Amino acid sequence: MGIEGKVALVTGGAQGIGLGIAKRLAADGAAIALVDLDQGKLDKAAAEVAEAGTRVTTFVADVANREAQSAAIDHTESELGGFDIMINNAGIAQVKPIAEITEADMDRIHAINVKGVLWGIQLAAARFKANGTRGKIISAASIAAHEGYAMLGAYCSSKFALRALTQVAAKEFANDGITVNAYCPGVVGTDMWVEIDERFAEITGARKGETFDQFVGSIALGRAQTPVDVAQLVSYLAGPDSDYMTGQCVIIDGGLVYR
């Protein structure tokens, strides 16, 4: 028994880790709603997800907008006939010395990485409770939710906050049979890490690729992470084998941060 026949909504699902998660959950038998900002990218991602033989729908929404997230959930239920799993995957990063972080920087990162996840948790839990569903809420944290990194102050602060929201929500919704967990990737070979590496190069004078290589060189398993690595953990968190697990922010980084 797994998640066959369940319905999962994945924010930030048009690329990177989000697309990897959507494809894995589709292979597990779930119907998938992809939510992102660009319809063209969503259409391409939906075609890839549909190769698993499952039903797929898309919805354009900015996760920082609570009403837009609510509309995405409405769309998911209307198009796919249910709603069982919420994947709060959408997020952004920023590389900047802490002395230079502006109010606008903090507002932008926390609007997406913190408020966006909070709205997702709130809205998913409310819908699960209304439907009598023992739902799963799973969010994208990071190794930066467990350890602060130089030049990533605003990003780390948002992921530490996400970890707190995960723990609090797990306690508050446990009596409703709703579990709330998060996954904490490390160095994943996606566009986000390309941007991080380029910004480090601009600030520190390192050659392009050098920062990425330095981080990868510290991974015990000796390679960068892939979206598939992350998706395998999310598959477990979305399924019944994790029913006794809640409030956890699970590190999956190949052996980089140890807690």
C-alpha positions in Angstrom: 0.0 0.0 0.0 1.5 3.4 -1.0 0.1 6.6 -2.5 -1.6 5.1 -5.5 -4.8 7.0 -6.1 -3.8 10.0 -3.9 -3.6 13.6 -5.2 -0.4 15.7 -4.6 0.1 19.4 -5.2 3.7 20.4 -5.8 4.6 24.1 -5.7 7.7 25.1 -7.7 7.0 22.0 -9.7 8.0 23.2 -13.1 11.7 22.5 -12.7 14.6 21.3 -10.5 13.8 19.5 -7.2 10.0 20.2 -7.6 9.8 18.5 -10.9 11.9 15.6 -9.6 9.5 15.1 -6.8 6.4 15.4 -9.0 7.8 12.7 -11.4 8.6 10.3 -8.5 5.1 10.8 -6.9 3.6 10.2 -10.3 5.5 7.0 -10.6 4.2 6.0 -7.2 0.7 6.3 -8.5 -0.4 9.8 -7.4 -2.2 12.3 -9.6 -0.2 15.5 -9.7 -1.0 19.3 -9.6 2.0 21.4 -10.6 2.1 25.0 -9.4 4.6 27.5 -10.6 5.0 31.0 -12.1 5.4 30.2 -15.9 2.8 28.4 -17.9 5.2 27.5 -20.6 7.5 25.7 -18.1 4.5 24.1 -16.5 3.3 22.7 -19.8 6.7 21.2 -20.5 7.0 19.7 -16.9 3.4 18.3 -17.1 4.3 16.4 -20.3 7.2 14.8 -18.5 5.2 13.9 -15.4 2.4 12.5 -17.5 4.8 9.9 -18.9 4.2 7.9 -15.7 0.6 7.4 -16.9 -1.0 9.5 -14.2 -3.3 12.5 -14.4 -1.6 15.9 -14.3 -2.9 19.5 -14.0 -1.2 22.8 -13.8 -1.9 26.2 -12.2 0.0 29.5 -12.3 0.3 31.0 -8.8 2.8 33.0 -6.7 3.1 31.1 -3.4 3.6 34.4 -1.6 0.0 35.3 -2.3 -2.3 33.4 0.1 -5.4 33.8 -2.2 -3.5 32.4 -5.1 -2.4 29.3 -3.1 -6.0 28.8 -2.0 -7.1 29.0 -5.7 -4.4 26.4 -6.6 -5.9 24.0 -4.0 -9.4 24.6 -5.3 -8.2 23.9 -8.8 -6.4 20.7 -7.7 -9.6 19.3 -6.1 -11.8 20.3 -9.0 -9.5 18.9 -11.7 -8.2 15.8 -9.9 -11.1 14.9 -7.5 -9.2 15.1 -4.3 -6.3 16.6 -2.3 -4.1 14.4 0.0 -0.5 15.6 -0.1 0.9 19.2 0.0 4.5 19.7 -1.2 5.7 23.2 -0.3 8.7 23.1 -2.6 8.9 26.6 -4.0 11.7 28.8 -2.7 14.5 31.2 -3.7 18.1 31.8 -2.5 20.3 34.8 -2.2 24.1 35.3 -1.8 25.0 38.5 -0.1 27.2 39.5 2.9 25.1 40.0 6.0 26.3 43.6 6.3 24.7 44.4 2.9 21.3 42.6 3.3 18.5 45.2 2.7 14.9 45.3 4.0 13.8 44.5 0.4 16.0 41.4 0.4 14.5 40.1 3.6 11.0 40.9 2.5 11.4 39.1 -0.8 13.0 35.9 0.6 10.7 35.7 3.6 7.6 36.3 1.5 8.3 33.2 -0.6 10.3 30.9 1.7 8.5 31.6 5.0 5.1 33.2 4.2 4.6 31.0 1.2 5.2 27.9 3.2 3.0 29.2 6.1 0.1 29.8 3.7 0.6 26.3 2.2 0.6 24.7 5.6 -2.5 26.7 6.8 -4.5 26.1 3.7 -3.7 22.5 3.2 -4.4 21.7 6.9 -7.7 23.5 6.7 -8.7 21.6 3.5 -7.6 18.3 5.0 -9.7 18.9 8.1 -12.7 20.0 6.1 -12.5 16.8 4.0 -11.7 14.5 6.9 -8.4 13.6 5.3 -5.3 12.5 7.2 -3.1 14.5 4.9 0.6 14.9 4.5 2.3 18.4 4.5 5.9 18.3 3.3 8.1 21.4 2.9 11.5 22.2 1.4 13.9 23.2 4.0 17.7 22.8 3.5 20.9 22.1 5.3 20.7 25.8 5.8 17.9 25.1 8.2 20.4 23.4 10.5 23.6 25.5 10.0 24.3 29.1 9.1 26.5 29.7 6.0 28.5 32.8 5.3 27.0 34.9 2.5 23.6 33.1 2.8 22.3 35.0 5.9 18.8 35.9 4.5 18.3 32.4 3.0 19.5 30.7 6.2 17.2 32.8 8.3 14.2 31.8 6.1 15.0 28.1 6.4 15.5 28.2 10.1 12.1 29.8 10.3 10.6 27.1 8.1 12.0 24.5 10.5 10.2 26.2 13.4 6.9 26.3 11.4 7.2 22.6 10.7 7.6 21.7 14.3 4.8 24.0 15.5 2.4 22.8 12.8 3.2 19.2 13.5 2.1 19.7 17.2 -1.0 21.7 16.4 -2.4 19.3 13.7 -1.4 16.0 15.1 -4.8 15.4 16.7 -6.3 15.8 13.2 -4.1 13.0 11.8 -2.1 15.4 9.7 1.6 15.0 9.6 4.0 17.9 8.9 7.6 17.3 7.9 10.4 18.8 5.8 13.3 17.7 3.6 16.7 19.3 3.9 18.8 18.9 0.7 22.4 19.9 0.4 24.3 20.7 -2.8 21.9 19.8 -5.6 22.9 20.3 -9.3 20.0 22.6 -10.2 19.7 26.2 -11.5 19.5 27.5 -7.9 23.0 26.2 -7.3 24.3 27.7 -10.6 23.1 31.1 -9.4 24.6 30.6 -5.9 27.9 29.6 -7.4 27.9 32.6 -9.8 27.2 35.1 -7.0 30.0 33.6 -4.9 32.3 34.1 -7.8 31.3 37.8 -8.1 31.7 38.5 -4.4 34.8 36.4 -3.6 36.7 36.4 -6.9 36.5 32.6 -7.1 36.3 31.2 -10.6 32.9 29.9 -11.7 32.3 26.4 -10.5 34.9 26.7 -7.7 32.4 27.2 -4.8 30.2 24.4 -6.1 33.3 22.1 -6.3 34.4 23.1 -2.8 31.0 22.1 -1.3 30.8 18.9 -3.3 34.3 18.0 -2.2 33.1 18.0 1.4 30.3 15.5 0.8 31.1 12.1 2.3 29.5 10.2 -0.6 31.7 12.1 -3.0 29.1 13.6 -5.5 26.6 16.3 -5.9 23.0 15.6 -5.2 20.3 15.1 -7.8 16.6 15.8 -7.6 16.0 12.1 -7.7 17.9 11.7 -4.4 15.6 14.3 -2.8 12.5 12.8 -4.4 13.1 9.4 -2.9 13.0 10.9 0.6 9.8 12.8 -0.2 8.2 9.6 -1.6 8.7 8.1 1.9 7.4 11.2 3.7 4.3 11.2 1.4 3.5 7.5 1.9 2.0 5.4 4.8 5.4 4.2 6.0 6.0 7.6 7.5 2.7 7.8 9.3 4.4 7.8 12.7 6.8 10.6 11.7 5.9 14.3 12.2 7.7 17.6 13.0 11.0 16.5 11.5 13.3 18.3 9.1 15.3 15.5 7.6 18.7 16.1 6.3 19.5 14.3 3.0 22.8 15.7 1.7 25.1 12.7 1.1 27.0 13.4 4.3 27.8 17.1 4.7 25.9 18.3 7.8 25.5 15.9 10.7 22.8 16.4 13.4 
